[in-house]
Each structure stands twice: as structure tokens, then as C-alpha cells.
Amino acid sequence: MKQIIGAIALVVPDYDEAIAYYTGKLGFDLIEDTHLGGHKRWVLVAPKGSTETRLLLATADGDSQQAAIGNQTGGRVGFFLETDDFARDH
């Protein structure tokens, strides 16, 4: 059985700003943006061409989640992108 992590949740302050950053600045693909009712959405982005790695962009709900934005991995690097040409992708 093939086992992968399908998505990693990332708490963000605003869906649209996060989508713009990941698709515009980092060149990710927007895989899905489904409204779930109220202010909630199911937003998946992925590195261009990726078939397995995805980020679920989730807006902060409450003060504790808001405080975690930007420090979700306790100050450590949480995500490593691989490339064959850093200068091109930068």
C-alpha cells in the first residue's frame, strides 16, 4: 500500500492573501478552493506539477491560532522545497 501525507495544514490570517502569496510569489498551483459555509473554505495549494504534496490553507480561528501564525513549527524551518535550479525558481 502506498502511503503519503496528502496535505499539511498551515494556519494563515486570510485565505485570499495566502492564495496570492503561494500562487503568485511561489508559483504553486491552486488545487481547490471550496466554500464550506460561513467564513470557512477548503483551500489546497501545491508546488507546480506536484501530484502528492499539498498545503491546506486554513484561516486562524481564535486568539491561540492567530498567535501561532508564522511560528507554527516553534521557530524551526517547517517546509523544505526541492528544486534543480534555485536561481530560476527564486
C-alpha positions in Angstrom: 0.0 0.0 0.0 1.3 3.4 -1.0 1.4 5.8 2.0 1.7 9.5 1.6 0.8 12.6 3.6 -1.9 14.1 1.5 -1.9 17.6 2.9 -0.3 19.6 5.7 -2.5 22.3 7.4 -1.0 25.7 7.6 -2.8 28.4 9.6 -2.9 31.7 7.7 -4.5 35.1 8.5 -6.5 35.4 5.3 -7.4 32.9 2.5 -7.1 35.2 -0.4 -3.8 36.8 0.7 -2.4 33.3 1.3 -3.6 32.1 -2.1 -2.0 35.1 -3.8 1.3 34.5 -2.0 1.6 30.8 -2.7 0.4 31.0 -6.3 1.9 34.4 -7.2 5.2 34.5 -5.3 6.0 30.8 -5.0 4.3 29.7 -8.3 2.2 27.0 -6.6 -0.9 25.7 -8.3 -4.3 26.3 -6.7 -5.8 22.8 -6.5 -9.1 23.5 -4.8 -11.0 26.4 -3.2 -14.3 25.2 -1.9 -16.6 27.3 0.3 -17.8 25.3 3.3 -20.2 27.8 4.7 -19.8 30.8 6.9 -16.2 32.0 6.6 -14.6 28.6 6.1 -13.1 27.3 2.9 -11.2 24.2 1.9 -8.1 25.6 0.1 -5.4 23.4 -1.2 -2.3 24.6 -3.0 0.7 22.5 -4.2 4.0 23.1 -5.8 3.7 23.3 -9.6 3.4 19.9 -11.1 3.2 18.1 -7.7 0.9 15.1 -7.6 1.2 14.4 -3.9 2.4 17.3 -1.7 -0.3 19.8 -0.8 -0.8 22.5 1.7 -4.2 23.1 3.3 -4.5 26.8 3.9 -6.7 27.3 7.0 -7.6 30.7 8.5 -6.9 31.2 12.2 -9.9 30.6 14.4 -9.4 32.3 17.7 -6.6 34.0 19.6 -4.4 31.0 20.1 -4.4 30.1 16.4 -3.9 33.7 15.4 -0.8 33.8 17.7 0.6 30.7 16.0 0.7 32.3 12.5 4.3 32.5 11.4 5.5 30.3 14.3 3.7 27.0 13.7 6.9 25.0 13.9 8.2 26.6 17.1 10.7 28.8 15.3 12.2 25.9 13.3 12.1 25.5 9.5 8.9 23.6 8.8 8.9 23.1 5.0 11.7 22.3 2.6 11.2 22.8 -1.2 13.4 20.9 -3.6 14.5 22.4 -6.9 17.0 21.6 -9.6 17.6 25.3 -10.3 17.4 27.7 -7.2 18.2 30.9 -9.2 15.5 30.2 -11.7 12.8 29.4 -9.1 13.9 32.3 -6.8 
